Amino acid sequence: LEILERRARRAFSSLKPNSGIGSYELIRHLSKCLLNSGKNIGLLGTAFKKNVDVFVPALTDSELGLYLFDFSKSHKINYDPLRDVSRFADWMATRKEIAFLTIGGGVPRNWGQQMIPYLRALDRNSRSKKTPRVVAAVRICPDPPHYGHLSGSTYAEGISWGKFNNVQKEKLVEVYADATAVFPFLAKAMLDFHLG
């Protein structure tokens, strides 16, 4: 643990001071510094190797976010969540179709899908259409809708908010389970399918 903490401190120290950084940039930087030069094959190692952005919408609501906050007091690192929004909007505007896989409710589920009405509003004022069509969504979260909180809000409910248009309800899948129990099975099934 002490060795890992020293490596993490070195990784944080190599961030550029006085520059804004989004969560996707922080995750990419830490993956590069800490994941043994891309030899790890986990989620972050694979994302780094394939140059795929990983966003953490509620970074400040995590141990990593608190560690960054503590470090930034002495090293002038500026976490800027709008960099994430900008990067995600630019990426999504290049897609014709999109599917969501969300682990958890609340912020993770809403953060990705809120871009759809935003891009649609931009489309109304532009000749070039940038809103991708949502073809499917899968959310792994144990919270049921009848509790009435945001984490229990389903993708199907997002239709009434204009976050999904022209998508069949049966393609909006809710898996009511803890992600730590279900996601490994899903990942294994996807790997088996991909590797054939």
Secondary structure, 3 states (H helix, E strand, C coil): CHHHHHHHHHHHHCCCCCCEECHHHHHHHHHHHHCHHHCCCCHHHHHHHCCCCCCCCCHHHCHHHHHHHHHHHHHCCEECHHHHHHHHHHHHCCCCEEEEEEECCCHHHHHHHCHHHHHHHHHHCCCCCCCCEEEEEEEECCCCHHHCCHHHCCCHHHHCCCCCCCCCHHHEEEECCCHHHHHHHHHHHHHHHHHC
